[in-house]
Amino acid sequence: MFTPATRAEARLANHLIEQRGSRFCVVAAATGHVIYTPPDFLKAAITSHADLQLLAEALDRGERYIDAVTAFEADRADELRARHAVSAAFSRSGRVG
């Protein structure tokens, strides 16, 4: 749990996107600690640094961690659903998508 001092420090920190192993994650630049790794159900939606950039920018602006992560994950999940819907539509039509 964040203490008020820790929360203030997190707002001031610069957040970077790094690849650790096969996964991209958000890292607090000041400490090098991983603060967010996307869950497995979003792995297909996170294929580059750019895919996590909006989350890092939200955290840099001082958005609350839980709000930024919730919005980010909802957006990525919506994108995956849209991809699956398009893929399914192409499959039903006989086209390759």
C-alpha positions, 0 to 999 in steps of 0.5 A: 500500500502506498503511503502519502509520501510514496504516492507523491514520489510516484507522481514525480517519477518518470515512467519508462517502458522496458522489455524484461524477458519476453514482456514489456512493463512500466518501470519507475525510472528513479528506482528501476522497479517494475510497477506494472506488467500487463496481465496475460489476457492482454499479452496479445495487445502489448507487442511494442513499447508504444502499446504501453506509452499511454499508461506511462504518460498518464502516470507521469501526469500524476493520475492515480495508479489504479485509475490509469491502469484500469483505463489502460486495461479497459482500452486494451481489452476493447481493442482485443475484442474489436480485433477478434470481431473483425477476424471473425467477420472475415472468417465468416465471409470467407476472406482472410483478414 
